[in-house]
Amino acid sequence: MNNMERRIDPDLRKGRETDQKNEPEQRLDQEHQRMFESLPPGELFLKCAVPSMISMAVTSLYTVADGIFVGRFIGSGALAAINLVMPFIMMSFALSDMIAAGSSVQISIRLGEKKGDEANRIFSFCSLLIFAISCAMGAAGWLFAGPLVRLMGADETVTALAVEYMRVYAVFSPGIMIFFALDNYLRICGKVRYSMLMNVGISLLNIVLDALFIAVWGWGIGAAALASCISLMAGTVIGFAPFLSRRLPLKLVRGRISLRMTGNILANGSSEFFSNISGSALMVIMNTVLLRLGGAMAVAAFSIVMYIDSVVKSLLFGMADSLQPAISYNYGAGNRSRMFAIEKRLLLAGAVLSMTVLLGLLLSGQHMIALFLDGSDKSLIELSWRAMKLFSMSYLICWFGMIAGSFFTALNRPVCSLTVAFGQTLVFPLLSLMTLPAVLGLDGVWLTGLAAGCMSALLAAVFFVRVQKTACIRNI
């Protein structure tokens, strides 16, 4: 072997060793690419949407379990307190959701463009940003819990319960807000089943902790929040574990992203942000209206309806969100027809799911209400049943706006997605709330969902037709 061969040979040997070391990562990337690019749309739907819906359903069930334990073992006043304070808790998560949604789209697009290094930088930077925001929001939640609840006009007993519940979330905020983003990032990496098992596990843990803290040990309303926070903390640890192994398409790396990219992430995720903020603001307004028209009993009745609605909306959201990475990936890869094929299956599934839920509630809604109450307050049971019957009419149409809005976000169309989200969660419900209760009283409050759903579906349909007619979708 001559001197030149001696110099080249170690380099060749090092290159082979590097290739062998990267083979597992390359196989994962190829599997990820095959799933999003070539798996038949129907099979892709089953692979991604079904596990996501199962995990979202179980996650929602632990929220329902919270309501059942609180309603049966603490009382209807505690149910009203949680319904009053939950919008503020959801507002604290809104910034995290905005960054998670916006960054997920950009990460998926970069993976579709085969720009893995950029995707890793976006993932790492946004994870750190979410943690910083969660610390600030936790401090604000602790300081302003009391003034916010008292501003709504609740009595001192309900206010004290609400503040106790909210401050537990404030303490745990730095460790739990990132959990919801990790769920998005795991789905991008094709870890749909892992995400499902993680959500199922923490949901079951929360139910067990609820039973111990509230039913067995009688710790009170703060224990319901504590059970949820401990479970979400466990989810954060479990969710981060695969990324630390560095065997996924996404890896934690050092580096920053440009201001332009940050702005695009915030803009495209703004539909999620305003959906959370406006939805929470609407709940505050509705609770204020309910307190005026029917007192704490009306708020308690509405809280039962919202517990059940959270399961339905979570199923729809989980379905749409699970295919968002695939749509964004194909957008980045230029596979336009495949994007629409995936979206059509989502719309069909959303319609079938919503109609099934509507029928089930009309036939057996009273039995669901009985889970939350001990049966002693007949007037509350009757009011809750009427509220459920009228509010469930919204499932005739609400699915379209939700699924279409998620599609616009996946295509990096922030104006479309933001407009639909803002209309669906705030503008149209407010218009309905300003007019219907004046004519129908409490029934008008229960029917705001149906009226707002019709208006938002019409707006989403206009945008959807425009996107379909676009000859070329341009990447940013």
WOPE-V543206 format. One record per residue. RES is the residue in one small letter. PSI is psi in degrees with one decimal (999 if undefined). OMEGA is omega in radians with two decimals (none if undefined). Layout:
res=RES psi=PSI omega=OMEGA
res=RES psi=PSI omega=OMEGA
//
This chain:
res=m psi=124.9 omega=-3.13
res=n psi=176.8 omega=-3.06
res=n psi=-37.9 omega=3.13
res=m psi=-41.9 omega=3.14
res=e psi=-36.5 omega=3.13
res=r psi=-36.6 omega=-3.12
res=r psi=-35.1 omega=-3.08
res=i psi=-37.3 omega=-2.99
res=d psi=-45.5 omega=3.11
res=p psi=-36.0 omega=3.13
res=d psi=-42.4 omega=3.11
res=l psi=-42.1 omega=-3.13
res=r psi=-40.2 omega=3.11
res=k psi=-37.7 omega=3.12
res=g psi=-40.8 omega=3.11
res=r psi=-41.3 omega=3.13
res=e psi=-39.2 omega=3.11
res=t psi=-42.6 omega=3.12
res=d psi=-43.1 omega=3.14
res=q psi=-37.9 omega=3.13
res=k psi=-34.2 omega=-3.08
res=n psi=-4.1 omega=-3.09
res=e psi=-44.4 omega=3.11
res=p psi=-41.0 omega=3.13
res=e psi=-39.5 omega=3.13
res=q psi=-39.1 omega=3.11
res=r psi=-40.1 omega=3.11
res=l psi=-42.1 omega=3.13
res=d psi=-40.0 omega=3.13
res=q psi=-38.7 omega=3.11
res=e psi=-42.7 omega=3.10
res=h psi=-44.0 omega=-3.14
res=q psi=-42.9 omega=-3.11
res=r psi=-40.4 omega=-3.10
res=m psi=-45.8 omega=-3.07
res=f psi=-30.7 omega=-3.02
res=e psi=-36.3 omega=-2.95
res=s psi=-13.2 omega=3.12
res=l psi=132.8 omega=3.14
res=p psi=140.1 omega=-3.07
res=p psi=-40.9 omega=3.13
res=g psi=-41.9 omega=3.12
res=e psi=-36.9 omega=3.09
res=l psi=-40.0 omega=3.10
res=f psi=-47.3 omega=-3.13
res=l psi=-38.4 omega=-3.09
res=k psi=-36.8 omega=-3.06
res=c psi=-47.9 omega=-2.98
res=a psi=-43.2 omega=-3.06
res=v psi=-50.2 omega=3.09
res=p psi=-38.3 omega=3.13
res=s psi=-40.9 omega=3.12
res=m psi=-38.4 omega=3.11
res=i psi=-45.4 omega=-3.12
res=s psi=-39.8 omega=3.12
res=m psi=-36.9 omega=3.12
res=a psi=-45.3 omega=3.14
res=v psi=-39.6 omega=3.09
res=t psi=-42.3 omega=3.12
res=s psi=-33.4 omega=-3.14
res=l psi=-32.5 omega=3.10
res=y psi=-28.0 omega=3.02
res=t psi=-42.3 omega=3.08
res=v psi=-40.3 omega=3.11
res=a psi=-39.4 omega=3.04
res=d psi=-49.0 omega=-3.11
res=g psi=-38.9 omega=-3.14
res=i psi=-47.6 omega=-3.14
res=f psi=-42.6 omega=-3.13
res=v psi=-46.4 omega=-3.11
res=g psi=-39.5 omega=-3.06
res=r psi=-34.1 omega=-3.01
res=f psi=-15.7 omega=3.11
res=i psi=-42.5 omega=3.06
res=g psi=168.5 omega=-3.10
res=s psi=-27.0 omega=3.08
res=g psi=-37.4 omega=3.10
res=a psi=-37.0 omega=3.06
res=l psi=-45.0 omega=3.12
res=a psi=-39.7 omega=-3.14
res=a psi=-44.6 omega=3.14
res=i psi=-40.3 omega=3.13
res=n psi=-32.1 omega=3.11
res=l psi=-39.9 omega=-3.01
res=v psi=-20.7 omega=-3.09
res=m psi=-38.1 omega=3.08
res=p psi=-36.9 omega=3.13
res=f psi=-36.6 omega=3.08
res=i psi=-42.4 omega=3.12
res=m psi=-33.7 omega=3.07
res=m psi=-36.6 omega=-3.14
res=s psi=-25.3 omega=3.11
res=f psi=-8.3 omega=-2.99
res=a psi=-41.9 omega=3.14
res=l psi=-39.7 omega=3.09
res=s psi=-44.7 omega=3.13
res=d psi=-37.7 omega=3.14
res=m psi=-47.2 omega=-3.13
res=i psi=-40.6 omega=-3.14
res=a psi=-45.7 omega=-3.11
res=a psi=-46.8 omega=-3.12
res=g psi=-41.5 omega=-3.14
res=s psi=-33.6 omega=3.13
res=s psi=-40.1 omega=3.12
res=v psi=-48.2 omega=-3.12
res=q psi=-38.5 omega=3.10
res=i psi=-45.3 omega=-3.12
res=s psi=-40.5 omega=3.12
res=i psi=-43.8 omega=-3.14
res=r psi=-37.6 omega=3.08
res=l psi=-38.4 omega=3.08
res=g psi=-31.2 omega=3.10
res=e psi=2.6 omega=-3.12
res=k psi=38.4 omega=3.10
res=k psi=71.6 omega=-3.04
res=g psi=-36.5 omega=-3.12
res=d psi=-42.0 omega=3.11
res=e psi=-41.2 omega=3.12
res=a psi=-41.3 omega=3.13
res=n psi=-40.2 omega=3.13
res=r psi=-41.4 omega=3.12
res=i psi=-45.6 omega=-3.14
res=f psi=-47.3 omega=-3.08
res=s psi=-45.4 omega=-3.12
res=f psi=-43.5 omega=-3.09
res=c psi=-32.5 omega=3.07
res=s psi=-43.0 omega=3.11
res=l psi=-38.5 omega=3.14
res=l psi=-40.9 omega=3.12
res=i psi=-40.5 omega=3.13
res=f psi=-42.9 omega=3.14
res=a psi=-42.4 omega=3.14
res=i psi=-38.1 omega=-3.11
res=s psi=-34.2 omega=3.09
res=c psi=-44.3 omega=-3.14
res=a psi=-41.6 omega=-3.11
res=m psi=-33.9 omega=3.08
res=g psi=-42.6 omega=3.11
res=a psi=-42.4 omega=-3.14
res=a psi=-39.2 omega=3.14
res=g psi=-39.7 omega=3.13
res=w psi=-42.3 omega=-3.04
res=l psi=-37.4 omega=-2.97
res=f psi=9.4 omega=-3.12
res=a psi=-51.4 omega=-3.10
res=g psi=-54.3 omega=-3.14
res=p psi=-37.4 omega=-3.12
res=l psi=-44.3 omega=-3.11
res=v psi=-42.0 omega=3.14
res=r psi=-28.6 omega=3.14
res=l psi=-24.8 omega=-3.10
res=m psi=-13.0 omega=3.08
res=g psi=16.6 omega=3.12
res=a psi=155.6 omega=3.10
res=d psi=172.0 omega=-3.01
res=e psi=-36.3 omega=-3.13
res=t psi=-49.6 omega=3.13
res=v psi=-38.2 omega=3.13
res=t psi=-44.4 omega=-3.14
res=a psi=-42.4 omega=3.11
res=l psi=-43.3 omega=-3.10
res=a psi=-42.6 omega=-3.14
res=v psi=-41.9 omega=3.11
res=e psi=-44.3 omega=-3.13
res=y psi=-46.1 omega=-3.05
res=m psi=-37.6 omega=-3.07
res=r psi=-26.4 omega=3.05
res=v psi=-43.8 omega=3.09
res=y psi=-37.6 omega=-3.13
res=a psi=-41.1 omega=-3.14
res=v psi=-40.4 omega=-3.06
res=f psi=-4.4 omega=-3.02
res=s psi=-44.6 omega=-3.12
res=p psi=-25.1 omega=-3.10
res=g psi=-7.1 omega=-3.04
res=i psi=-22.1 omega=-3.08
res=m psi=-34.0 omega=-3.13
res=i psi=-20.7 omega=-3.09
res=f psi=-42.4 omega=-3.07
res=f psi=-30.5 omega=3.07
res=a psi=-38.3 omega=-3.14
res=l psi=-35.6 omega=3.10
res=d psi=-42.6 omega=3.09
res=n psi=-46.9 omega=-3.06
res=y psi=-34.3 omega=3.10
res=l psi=-39.6 omega=3.12
res=r psi=-34.9 omega=3.08
res=i psi=-38.4 omega=-3.12
res=c psi=5.6 omega=3.14
res=g psi=9.3 omega=-3.12
res=k psi=55.8 omega=-3.08
res=v psi=-44.0 omega=-3.12
res=r psi=-39.1 omega=3.10
res=y psi=-43.4 omega=3.11
res=s psi=-41.7 omega=3.13
res=m psi=-48.5 omega=-3.11
res=l psi=-36.5 omega=3.10
res=m psi=-47.9 omega=-3.13
res=n psi=-40.4 omega=3.09
res=v psi=-43.0 omega=-3.12
res=g psi=-46.6 omega=-3.11
res=i psi=-28.1 omega=3.09
res=s psi=-44.9 omega=3.10
res=l psi=-38.3 omega=3.09
res=l psi=-41.5 omega=-3.13
res=n psi=-40.5 omega=3.12
res=i psi=-42.8 omega=3.12
res=v psi=-43.9 omega=3.14
res=l psi=-37.8 omega=3.06
res=d psi=-47.4 omega=-3.12
res=a psi=-42.0 omega=-3.13
res=l psi=-51.1 omega=-3.02
res=f psi=-40.6 omega=-3.01
res=i psi=-53.0 omega=-3.03
res=a psi=-40.4 omega=-3.05
res=v psi=-50.1 omega=-3.03
res=w psi=-12.8 omega=3.07
res=g psi=44.6 omega=-3.06
res=w psi=-16.3 omega=3.09
res=g psi=-170.7 omega=-2.98
res=i psi=-31.8 omega=3.11
res=g psi=-28.9 omega=3.14
res=a psi=-31.2 omega=3.10
res=a psi=-42.7 omega=3.08
res=a psi=-39.9 omega=-3.14
res=l psi=-41.4 omega=3.11
res=a psi=-43.2 omega=3.14
res=s psi=-43.1 omega=-3.08
res=c psi=-40.5 omega=3.09
res=i psi=-41.8 omega=-3.14
res=s psi=-43.3 omega=3.13
res=l psi=-35.6 omega=3.06
res=m psi=-42.3 omega=3.08
res=a psi=-39.2 omega=3.10
res=g psi=-36.7 omega=3.10
res=t psi=-44.6 omega=3.13
res=v psi=-46.8 omega=-3.13
res=i psi=-37.7 omega=-3.11
res=g psi=-34.1 omega=-3.12
res=f psi=-23.7 omega=-3.02
res=a psi=-47.7 omega=-3.11
res=p psi=-31.9 omega=-3.13
res=f psi=-30.8 omega=3.11
res=l psi=-23.2 omega=3.12
res=s psi=-15.1 omega=3.12
res=r psi=32.3 omega=3.10
res=r psi=14.4 omega=3.11
res=l psi=163.2 omega=3.07
res=p psi=-27.2 omega=3.09
res=l psi=138.2 omega=-3.12
res=k psi=149.3 omega=3.06
res=l psi=121.8 omega=-3.12
res=v psi=168.0 omega=3.04
res=r psi=156.3 omega=3.11
res=g psi=160.8 omega=3.14
res=r psi=169.8 omega=3.06
res=i psi=162.1 omega=-3.06
res=s psi=158.7 omega=3.07
res=l psi=-35.2 omega=3.13
res=r psi=-42.3 omega=3.11
res=m psi=-42.3 omega=3.11
res=t psi=-43.0 omega=3.12
res=g psi=-39.8 omega=3.13
res=n psi=-38.7 omega=3.11
res=i psi=-45.3 omega=-3.14
res=l psi=-39.1 omega=-3.13
res=a psi=-45.0 omega=-3.09
res=n psi=-29.0 omega=3.08
res=g psi=-3.4 omega=-3.08
res=s psi=-25.5 omega=3.10
res=s psi=-40.3 omega=3.07
res=e psi=-41.4 omega=-3.13
res=f psi=-52.8 omega=-3.10
res=f psi=-27.8 omega=3.06
res=s psi=-44.3 omega=3.11
res=n psi=-47.4 omega=-3.10
res=i psi=-49.9 omega=-3.10
res=s psi=-37.0 omega=3.08
res=g psi=-40.6 omega=3.11
res=s psi=-41.2 omega=3.10
res=a psi=-39.3 omega=3.11
res=l psi=-40.6 omega=3.12
res=m psi=-38.4 omega=3.08
res=v psi=-45.3 omega=-3.14
res=i psi=-43.4 omega=3.14
res=m psi=-40.3 omega=3.10
res=n psi=-37.4 omega=3.10
res=t psi=-42.6 omega=3.10
res=v psi=-42.5 omega=-3.14
res=l psi=-39.6 omega=3.08
res=l psi=-36.5 omega=-3.13
res=r psi=-40.0 omega=-3.06
res=l psi=-35.0 omega=-3.04
res=g psi=2.5 omega=3.12
res=g psi=-165.5 omega=-3.09
res=a psi=-28.9 omega=3.14
res=m psi=-39.9 omega=3.11
res=a psi=-38.3 omega=3.10
res=v psi=-41.0 omega=3.11
res=a psi=-41.6 omega=3.11
res=a psi=-43.3 omega=-3.13
res=f psi=-32.1 omega=3.12
res=s psi=-37.0 omega=3.09
res=i psi=-44.0 omega=3.10
res=v psi=-40.6 omega=-3.11
res=m psi=-32.6 omega=3.07
res=y psi=-45.9 omega=-3.14
res=i psi=-40.2 omega=3.12
res=d psi=-33.0 omega=-3.14
res=s psi=-33.2 omega=3.09
res=v psi=-46.0 omega=-3.12
res=v psi=-48.6 omega=-3.12
res=k psi=-33.7 omega=3.10
res=s psi=-38.3 omega=3.09
res=l psi=-45.5 omega=3.13
res=l psi=-44.5 omega=3.14
res=f psi=-44.3 omega=3.14
res=g psi=-39.0 omega=3.10
res=m psi=-50.1 omega=-3.10
res=a psi=-42.0 omega=-3.08
res=d psi=-32.6 omega=-3.09
res=s psi=-30.6 omega=-3.14
res=l psi=-3.4 omega=3.14
res=q psi=-44.4 omega=3.08
res=p psi=-38.7 omega=3.14
res=a psi=-40.3 omega=3.12
res=i psi=-44.8 omega=3.12
res=s psi=-40.1 omega=3.13
res=y psi=-46.0 omega=3.14
res=n psi=-27.5 omega=3.01
res=y psi=-46.5 omega=3.10
res=g psi=-32.8 omega=-3.14
res=a psi=-7.0 omega=3.11
res=g psi=17.5 omega=-3.13
res=n psi=76.7 omega=-3.00
res=r psi=-45.6 omega=-3.09
res=s psi=-33.9 omega=3.14
res=r psi=-36.1 omega=3.10
res=m psi=-47.0 omega=-3.10
res=f psi=-30.7 omega=3.09
res=a psi=-39.9 omega=3.09
res=i psi=-43.8 omega=-3.09
res=e psi=-37.8 omega=3.13
res=k psi=-37.7 omega=3.10
res=r psi=-35.0 omega=3.08
res=l psi=-43.8 omega=-3.13
res=l psi=-42.3 omega=3.12
res=l psi=-45.0 omega=-3.14
res=a psi=-37.6 omega=3.11
res=g psi=-41.4 omega=3.13
res=a psi=-44.7 omega=-3.13
res=v psi=-44.4 omega=-3.13
res=l psi=-46.2 omega=-3.09
res=s psi=-42.1 omega=3.13
res=m psi=-36.8 omega=3.12
res=t psi=-42.9 omega=3.12
res=v psi=-43.7 omega=3.14
res=l psi=-47.6 omega=3.13
res=l psi=-42.7 omega=-3.13
res=g psi=-39.3 omega=3.13
res=l psi=-40.6 omega=3.14
res=l psi=-30.6 omega=-3.11
res=l psi=-32.6 omega=-3.01
res=s psi=19.3 omega=-3.11
res=g psi=-33.5 omega=-3.14
res=q psi=-35.7 omega=3.12
res=h psi=-34.2 omega=3.10
res=m psi=-41.4 omega=3.12
res=i psi=-37.6 omega=-3.11
res=a psi=-22.7 omega=3.13
res=l psi=-29.8 omega=-3.04
res=f psi=-19.2 omega=-3.01
res=l psi=154.3 omega=-3.11
res=d psi=-1.6 omega=3.06
res=g psi=-4.2 omega=-3.09
res=s psi=-27.0 omega=-3.09
res=d psi=89.5 omega=-3.08
res=k psi=-37.6 omega=-3.11
res=s psi=-36.7 omega=3.09
res=l psi=-38.3 omega=3.11
res=i psi=-45.3 omega=3.14
res=e psi=-41.6 omega=3.13
res=l psi=-40.5 omega=3.13
res=s psi=-39.2 omega=-3.14
res=w psi=-41.5 omega=3.10
res=r psi=-42.2 omega=3.11
res=a psi=-41.7 omega=-3.12
res=m psi=-43.9 omega=-3.13
res=k psi=-44.5 omega=-3.10
res=l psi=-42.8 omega=-3.11
res=f psi=-34.1 omega=-3.10
res=s psi=-17.1 omega=3.08
res=m psi=-21.6 omega=3.14
res=s psi=-22.2 omega=-3.12
res=y psi=-8.5 omega=3.05
res=l psi=-29.4 omega=-2.96
res=i psi=-16.9 omega=-3.01
res=c psi=-26.2 omega=-3.09
res=w psi=-33.8 omega=-3.03
res=f psi=-46.8 omega=-3.13
res=g psi=-39.2 omega=-3.13
res=m psi=-47.4 omega=-3.07
res=i psi=-39.7 omega=3.11
res=a psi=-40.4 omega=3.12
res=g psi=-40.0 omega=3.09
res=s psi=-36.3 omega=3.11
res=f psi=-43.6 omega=3.12
res=f psi=-37.9 omega=3.08
res=t psi=-42.8 omega=-3.14
res=a psi=-30.2 omega=3.14
res=l psi=9.1 omega=-3.14
res=n psi=41.3 omega=3.08
res=r psi=75.1 omega=-3.02
res=p psi=-33.1 omega=-3.12
res=v psi=-45.3 omega=3.13
res=c psi=-49.8 omega=-3.08
res=s psi=-39.1 omega=3.14
res=l psi=-42.0 omega=-3.13
res=t psi=-45.1 omega=3.13
res=v psi=-46.1 omega=-3.12
res=a psi=-43.3 omega=-3.12
res=f psi=-40.5 omega=3.11
res=g psi=-42.8 omega=-3.06
res=q psi=-36.4 omega=-3.01
res=t psi=-13.1 omega=-3.11
res=l psi=-59.0 omega=-2.98
res=v psi=-54.9 omega=-3.10
res=f psi=-42.0 omega=3.05
res=p psi=-37.6 omega=3.12
res=l psi=-41.7 omega=3.08
res=l psi=-42.3 omega=3.13
res=s psi=-39.7 omega=-3.11
res=l psi=-26.6 omega=3.13
res=m psi=-21.3 omega=-3.04
res=t psi=-46.8 omega=-3.00
res=l psi=-46.7 omega=-3.14
res=p psi=-27.9 omega=3.12
res=a psi=-28.3 omega=-3.12
res=v psi=-40.2 omega=-2.98
res=l psi=-2.1 omega=-3.11
res=g psi=-137.2 omega=3.14
res=l psi=-34.3 omega=3.11
res=d psi=-33.0 omega=3.10
res=g psi=-34.2 omega=3.08
res=v psi=-43.5 omega=-3.12
res=w psi=-26.8 omega=-3.08
res=l psi=0.3 omega=3.14
res=t psi=-33.3 omega=3.14
res=g psi=-42.6 omega=-3.14
res=l psi=-46.9 omega=-3.12
res=a psi=-45.4 omega=-3.14
res=a psi=-36.1 omega=3.12
res=g psi=-39.9 omega=3.12
res=c psi=-44.5 omega=-3.12
res=m psi=-41.6 omega=-3.13
res=s psi=-33.8 omega=3.10
res=a psi=-39.4 omega=3.10
res=l psi=-43.8 omega=3.12
res=l psi=-44.0 omega=3.13
res=a psi=-37.2 omega=3.13
res=a psi=-38.3 omega=3.11
res=v psi=-48.0 omega=3.12
res=f psi=-38.7 omega=-3.09
res=f psi=-41.4 omega=3.12
res=v psi=-39.6 omega=3.11
res=r psi=-42.1 omega=3.13
res=v psi=-40.0 omega=3.13
res=q psi=-35.0 omega=-3.10
res=k psi=-9.9 omega=-3.14
res=t psi=128.3 omega=-3.09
res=a psi=-33.0 omega=-3.09
res=c psi=127.1 omega=3.09
res=i psi=120.4 omega=-3.04
res=r psi=131.6 omega=3.05
res=n psi=149.4 omega=3.01
res=i psi=999 omega=none
//
